[in-house]
Amino acid sequence: MNLKYNNIKQEIKDLGLNNKKVADLLGISVQGLDYRIKQDLPTIHWAMYGISNYYGEPDNLVIDEKV
């Protein structure tokens, strides 16, 4: 199962959140959040997956299931 989204910044906006709120949720600074987004490592994608599942509507998540 893969979560598909355009990019992390757009996902944050689509959830009605801002960088400050997401950084607070993750316990990091806004600069730290920007750094992690630019690094494009799996940890920030997993964090956004969790935030998307928590704050997003189930119908808004686009999931590609491979059977």
Secondary structure, DSSP 4 states (H G I P E B T S, - for coil): -EE--S-HHHHHHHTT--HHHHHHHHTS-HHHHHHHHHHT-HHHHHHHHHHHHHHS-GGG--EE---
